[in-house]
Amino acid sequence: MFFNEEFETLPRPALEALQLKRLQSTLERVYANVPFYKASFDAAGIKPSIVTHLQDLQKLPFTTKQDMRNSYPYGLFAAPMDEIVRIHASSGTTGKPTVVGYTRKDITTWSELMARSFVAAGAHKGDIIHNAYGYGLFTGGLGAHYGAELLGASVIPISGGNTKRQIMIMQDFGSTVLTCTPSYSLFMAEESQAEGVDFKNLKLRVGIFGAEPWSEAMRTEIENKLNLSAIDIYGLSEIMGPGVAIECIEAKRGLHIWEDHFIPEIINPLTGELLPEGEKGELVITTITKQGIPLIRYRTRDITSLTYEPCVCGRTHARIARMSGRSDDMLIIRGVNVFPSQIESVLVGIEGIEPHYMLIVDRLGTLDTLTVQVEISELLFSDEIKVLQALSRRVEKEIKDMLGVTCTAKLVEPKTIQRSEGKAQRVIDNRKLV
Amino acid sequence: MKVEQISIFIENKSGRLAEITRVLSDAGINIRALSLADTSDFGILRLIVNNGAKATEVLKEKGFTVSKTEVVAVEVPDRPGGLSAILQALDKDSINVEYMYAFVERCGGNAVIIFRFDETDKAIASLQAQNFNMLEGNRIYNM
């Protein structure tokens, strides 16, 4: 099933011709309207007209989150403010938030791409979409909302929080599609037990989860606990919001990135050099239809790989692999690269361990230490010290085997690791780096 | 002959033991015997109380991880060699003690030792055969 069959299945040559045309017009537009791009192209000695093939894109300089901060709030907007109909901002955990603006056409495009994403995930007109992404400055809530309405589904704009009420409404309103972060879906499953509600008795069929990296093992866990098909969605406010890429329910192998609107590239995050198809690196996206804030070669910091192999669903758009972390989330512990998501997949592989964990990194003298806090569950609890110690040793050994890093596993009481109703905080880094 | 003991997981941070005893006190539960096994990161509090089911319920409500274990309470004469006699008897039948703790009975000249065995039934049979006196659960709960 498609939402826009013509564009979703456009043969590659036609798709690439369309990309080139749209890229060229975007470059002209930013060069003329955004002082930052004029300065950065001029500094590199480049005029937009040098781009005559898609491959020429790699000659252009990158745009970073720092560039967006430097232009705070509206400096990168390419449309006059009286054409901007919506403003969103990403959480400013480190400094000022990054601000994005949408023209009416941008909102229309976003709605369509989100509607395409819903259909790819197996949703359709007639579905009752329980949208538990946060509404507000965060793009998740409104992005999914507009797409669901365009699709013709019934949207419940419940937003995040108040989990008891979420569960009651899912049950009473007969929600068939759930949209939220993957960690929040598991939190709901946990709360539903306390409420005496069994997800097997709910009508949920599909869950569309994103806004934080998660693992294949976590998918299995969510599908078992929530009794639905779990689909990975990708997006970021700088590029648009949710709906930049999504898995198709037919394959659930990689997320189709809507290439008639975005050009993806994979680079080596250290050198900036372009990596070949299939190699893992940082995802870089160029928007080619956006009016409010078009971005050229934006460094997402998300680590993934790209494939152009044809997909069973019939979509011709390239697929990015499930995000395996962020280049700025990556922890280097005694020289070993560690992504929190890798530790998560080890933990969910151990029966009885809940995928709620906290990584604490510290430095004793010159040596980095990693402590993995894991919640004890009733299933795992033993009256005997040696059994619990064996469990800690097993967690330590499996992490060592999989990641090559030595850690200390620490069992903590259930439900003491902070639950998140948005993006989960998984790491506390206490190292004082000089 | 089996006595029901409840075990509670305690993270090694201040105030947890106080919280458990407060929850039990609020529920009117009396602790008959207790032992605390500890490691650097966590501990296991083992309790025999007058109402195990209720204690489990109120502790779980407060988010504690609780499990039930069967232990054996053996009466030991409160004099030199009392405990040694029991342990020798158990050793003769190759019975392994997982852990044990003692408390002194308020009346009479005997102490009570709580044992956790890996093979509880075998241990009970062995102790009975060798004429050791074991206390029924009800006697402990209502002591």
Chai-1 contact restraints between the chains, C-beta under 6 A:
chainA,res_idxA,chainB,res_idxB,connection_type,confidence,min_distance_angstrom,max_distance_angstrom,comment,restraint_id
A,I376,B,F9,contact,1.0,0.0,6.0,A-B,restraint_1
A,I376,B,T65,contact,1.0,0.0,6.0,A-B,restraint_2
A,E378,B,T65,contact,1.0,0.0,6.0,A-B,restraint_3
A,F381,B,F9,contact,1.0,0.0,6.0,A-B,restraint_4
A,F381,B,T65,contact,1.0,0.0,6.0,A-B,restraint_5
A,F381,B,S67,contact,1.0,0.0,6.0,A-B,restraint_6
A,D383,B,S7,contact,1.0,0.0,6.0,A-B,restraint_7
A,D383,B,S67,contact,1.0,0.0,6.0,A-B,restraint_8
A,D383,B,T69,contact,1.0,0.0,6.0,A-B,restraint_9
A,I385,B,A37,contact,1.0,0.0,6.0,A-B,restraint_10
A,K410,B,D41,contact,1.0,0.0,6.0,A-B,restraint_11
A,L411,B,F42,contact,1.0,0.0,6.0,A-B,restraint_12
A,V412,B,E11,contact,1.0,0.0,6.0,A-B,restraint_13
A,E413,B,E11,contact,1.0,0.0,6.0,A-B,restraint_14
A,P414,B,T65,contact,1.0,0.0,6.0,A-B,restraint_15
A,K415,B,G63,contact,1.0,0.0,6.0,A-B,restraint_16
